[in-house]
Amino acid sequence: QVQLVESGGEVVQAGGSLRLSCKASGSIFRIIARGWYRQAPGKQRELVATINAGGGINYADFAQGRFTISRANAENMVYLQMNSLQPEDTAVYYCNTRTYTDPQFWDDYWGQGTQVTVSS
């Protein structure tokens, strides 16, 4: 079992910034990748940003230039810095970790979600 604890979601005005945090714990043998996803009302969950074990980063088009994903490996932390927030960014944001729990098994694990609301 792997547990993810995330925080940082708030109500913020358009143009403002937020920093989301997520800590992974439990049966972590070797992390493959970490990421952030979001789900807006009436829409499918979508990728925001990912960072792999080698440090390679992938951003969704809407996040490029505004959002920054980073990590602190020793603490199993991953962060999402969000700047220039717009009402369209309103969504529940989910932390993801893809990790081996032993030398031969890996799986995806998800946080509980944190609500980000951007007001106009």
C-alpha positions in Angstrom: 0.0 0.0 0.0 1.2 3.5 -0.9 -0.4 6.6 0.6 -0.4 10.1 -0.9 -1.2 13.1 1.1 -1.7 16.4 -0.8 -2.6 19.9 0.2 -2.6 23.5 -1.0 -6.0 23.9 -2.8 -7.8 27.1 -2.0 -10.1 29.8 -3.4 -7.9 32.4 -5.3 -8.7 35.4 -7.5 -7.9 35.3 -11.2 -4.2 36.2 -11.8 -3.2 34.7 -8.5 -0.9 31.8 -7.6 -1.1 28.6 -5.6 1.4 25.8 -4.7 0.1 22.3 -4.3 2.1 19.7 -2.3 2.0 15.9 -2.2 4.0 13.5 -0.1 4.2 9.7 -0.8 4.7 7.1 1.8 4.4 3.3 2.4 5.7 0.4 0.4 7.8 2.4 -2.1 10.6 0.4 -3.7 11.5 2.6 -6.6 9.5 5.5 -8.1 8.9 5.5 -11.9 7.1 8.8 -12.2 5.0 11.4 -10.4 2.4 13.8 -11.7 -0.6 16.1 -11.3 -4.0 15.6 -12.9 -7.2 17.6 -12.7 -10.9 17.2 -13.2 -13.2 20.1 -13.8 -17.0 19.9 -13.4 -18.6 18.0 -16.3 -15.2 17.1 -17.8 -12.9 14.1 -17.9 -9.8 13.9 -15.7 -6.8 15.3 -17.6 -3.0 15.4 -17.3 -1.5 18.6 -16.0 2.2 17.7 -15.6 4.4 14.7 -15.0 8.1 14.2 -14.0 9.8 10.9 -14.5 12.7 9.2 -12.5 15.3 10.8 -14.7 13.8 14.3 -14.3 12.1 14.5 -17.6 9.0 16.8 -17.5 5.8 16.8 -19.6 3.2 19.6 -19.4 -0.2 19.9 -20.9 -0.6 22.8 -23.3 -2.7 24.8 -20.9 0.0 24.5 -18.2 3.0 25.3 -20.3 4.6 28.6 -19.1 2.2 29.0 -16.2 2.7 25.9 -14.1 5.9 24.3 -12.8 6.2 20.7 -11.4 9.1 19.9 -9.1 10.2 17.3 -6.6 12.2 16.6 -3.4 13.2 13.0 -3.8 14.7 12.4 -0.4 11.3 13.4 1.2 9.1 11.7 -1.6 7.6 15.2 -2.2 6.2 16.5 -5.5 4.9 20.1 -6.0 2.9 22.0 -8.5 3.4 25.8 -8.6 0.5 27.4 -10.4 0.8 31.1 -11.6 -1.5 33.4 -13.5 -4.5 31.3 -12.6 -7.7 31.6 -14.6 -11.3 30.6 -13.9 -10.9 27.8 -16.4 -8.3 26.3 -14.0 -11.0 25.6 -11.4 -10.9 21.8 -10.8 -10.1 19.1 -8.3 -6.4 18.5 -8.6 -5.0 14.9 -8.0 -1.5 13.8 -7.2 -0.3 10.6 -8.9 2.7 8.3 -8.2 3.7 5.4 -10.4 6.0 3.2 -8.3 7.4 -0.3 -7.8 6.4 -1.7 -4.4 8.9 -4.6 -4.9 11.4 -5.5 -7.7 8.7 -6.9 -10.0 5.5 -5.1 -9.4 4.4 -1.5 -10.1 1.1 0.4 -10.0 -0.5 3.8 -10.0 -1.5 5.5 -6.7 -3.7 8.6 -6.3 -4.2 11.3 -3.7 -7.6 12.3 -2.4 -7.8 15.4 -4.5 -7.6 19.1 -3.5 -10.1 21.7 -4.7 -8.7 24.7 -6.6 -11.3 27.5 -7.2 -10.3 30.5 -9.3 -12.8 33.4 -9.0 -13.3 36.1 -11.6 
